[in-house]
């Protein structure tokens, strides 16, 4: 029986990594060993970035809500506490959108939170 060599599988694996490394600077896009390291590192950065994106957006929404609250003479924590007591279940993304797009409606929410 003839010996099977893994040339095809090896080439496929290498080409897959080099394809992922396309556009990288210098030898990182040409040499397999460097490309493999760069692709692994960039994969880690991408994984971490997916987690950070969620944090960053939450911080942005909170900042926007806080600015809207301050414009209506209230701070963020009392506003959120007032909404919870009033039974208004809106997430921070929607609250920030309301604060930007419809300041009158947001002022109404602030009044509701003050009364609660």
Secondary structure, DSSP 8 states (H G I E B T S, - for coil): ------HHHHHHHHHHHHHHTTT-SGGGGT-HHHHHHHHHHHHHHHHHHHHHHHHHHHHHHHHHHHHHHHHTT--HHHHHHHHHHHT----HHHHHHHHHH-HHHHHHHHHHHHH-
